[in-house]
Amino acid sequence: MILTGLVLIVLALMGAPLFAVIGASALLGFARSDIPLTAVPIEIFGIAETPILLAIPLFTFAGYLLSESRAAARLVRLSSALLGWLPGGLAMVAVATCSLFTAFTGGSGVTIIAIGALLYPALVQSGYKEGFTLGLVTSSGSLGLLFAPSLPLIIYGIVAEVSIDELFVAGILPGTLMMLVLAAYCLWMNRSNRRPISDFSWREVGQAARESIWELPLPFVVLGGIYSGLVAVSEAAAVTVVYVLVVETLIYREIPLRKLPGIVRDSMVLVGGILLILGISLASTNYMIDAQVPQMLIELVTRYISSQTTFLLLLVGFLMVIGCILHIYSALVLVVPLILPVAAQYGVDPVHLGIIFVATMELGYLLPPIGLNLYISSYRFEQPVLTVCAATFPFVLILLVAVLLITFVSPLSLALTGR
């Protein structure tokens, strides 16, 4: 059994598809038990009965459409018109636009590539140091995953069987906190740089708003509908994809119709990977439950950890390590079923646990040796990975403070939910 586990780990490290590794472990586990192997395909096809699952391909497709259009450029121009006149205003623009763009696209790497290309040269030309600029763009790219319509929160809700509407509401204050601490650090570091990038101009605000007139209602309609409870998440996803498709292809005409099949293919490849991993992981989870793995893990942890505080500290450290090794979607379906019952033993609310999980995974994207955003930023801005790591380190410390506040001040996550 141990040898088999080591072989599967080596295969994963060598680049074998994650769903194949998880599936093999589930099949081997079921083969050693009295449970028929038909449980695996039943579990895979069983996720199709989850209504909320419809939101994943719809939001993913909408995010790909936005990333292919000039929506990022319009968002940067509008944010610059509103905030660029402040000292350090362009840094605040970077934090705000990256957070919003990541929330809708669901991927921090897409944000670094799409918005970083606009903000990086603008920040350098405005007098910001290159190291600071590199760290800011890299770290800001991981913000926004706590805001609706966050795909990680949707997947956590499915795996943990928690209300996704409550998760979206719970993410408002923690997500805002992470933005504010990063913006405050940017203002502090550039307090001596009093040169704004531009004077405030109502004319520029008006022109930027008119340029974005069709995209401005999107956050208010989608987020307002979800947060108010007027529409379900899957309904909001359908509205989002239809609206974005009409705006970007028929009104702005920035995405030719001939490109749509390619965008559909690329987005659905990602969705297919997520759903396949999710289905097989649920089968693997069922085996672990039958094998009483969570109970054994609870016994092991409670033997050495007696307080909730110690557990939460170890949880944050563990998730930071996981975040720099695994993609967030893989980590959600692999780790959540194991830590959920353990966290319950220490009185951690499952909604609060979801916010801790996603917030810490955001931080994991920035951690060496293999944090995803470090390599994306290195490739995009043609900088050595060690240079990116050094530039990002102060921002990691600031965001770590925010993650610890989110972890130990549970009302930040639960106050708006009424739990």
C-alpha positions, 0 to 999 in steps of 0.5 A: 500500500505504501509502495503504491502510494509512493509510485502515484506521488512520483507519477504526479511529480513527473507530470502525469495528469492529476485526474489519472493519479487520483482515479488510480488511487480510488480504483486501487482502494476500491479493489482492496475493499468490498465496494464494486468498481462501478462506484467510480463512474457512478460518482463521476456521472453523478455530479451532473445532477448538481444544479450549481455545476452549470455555473462553472462552464458559463462563468469560465466562458464569460471570463475567457471572452473578457480576457480576449477583448479590450475589457482590461484596457477599458477597466484600467483607463476608467480606474486611472481616471478615478484614482490616478490623480491621487499620490500612489493612485496608479498602484491603487488602480492596479489593486482594484482592477486586478481584483475585479478582473480576477473575480470574473475570469477566475484565474490570477494568471490571466490577470497578470498576462492581460492587465499586467501588460498594461499596468507594468509599463505605466507604473514604471513610467510614472516613477514607481521602482521596477522591483515594487512594480513587479511585486505589486502586479504579481501579488495583485494578480492573486486577489479577487478570488473571494469575490463573486462569481469566484469559481474556487468558492463555487467548487468549495461549496460543491465539495463541502456541501455548503451554500454558495450564496453564503460563501459569496456573501462571506467573501465580501469583507475578507476580500475587501480587507486583502485589497485594503491592506495591499492598497495601504502598503502601496500608499505608504511605500510611495508616500514621498512620491507626490507626483500623480499620473494625471490631474483629475478631469471630469472630461476624462472620467466621462470619456472613460465611462462612455467607453466602458458604458456596456461593461459597467453594469455587469458587476452591479447586475451580477454581483447585486443579483447574487448578493441580494438573493434575487437570482441563483448563481446558475441564473447569474452565470447564464445572464453573465455569459449572454451579456458578455457575448452580446457586448464583446461580439456584437456591440464592441465587435472586438471578438470576431465570430470566427474566433468563438469556436477557439475560445469555446474550445480553450475554455471548455478544456479547462472546464473539462479538466475541473469536472473530471478531477472533481468527479474522480475526487468525489469517488476517491473521497467516498473510498476514504470515508469508507476506509475511515481516513477522516476519523483516523486523521481526526484522532491523529490531529487531536492527539497532538493539538488541543486548541483551536488556535494551534489548529488554525495556525497549522492549517494556514501553514499547511494550506500555504504549502499546498497552495504553492504546489497544487493548483487551487482547483486540484487542492479544493477537491483533494484537501477539503474532504480531509480537513473539513471533519477535522476543522469541525472537531475544533469548532471551525464553521465550514463557511469560515473554513472556505474563506480561509482556504481560498484566501490562503491559497491566494497567498500560496500562488506567491510562494517559492519554490513553485508558486504559480504566479511567480512563474507566470510573472517571470515569463510575462515580464522576462525577469528571473524567478528569483527576482520576482520572488524578492520583489514579491516578498514584502507583499506576501508578508502584508497579505499574510497579516490579512490572512491571519486576521481573516483566520482568527477574526471569524466575524469578518467571514460570518457577520454578513451571513448571519451565522 
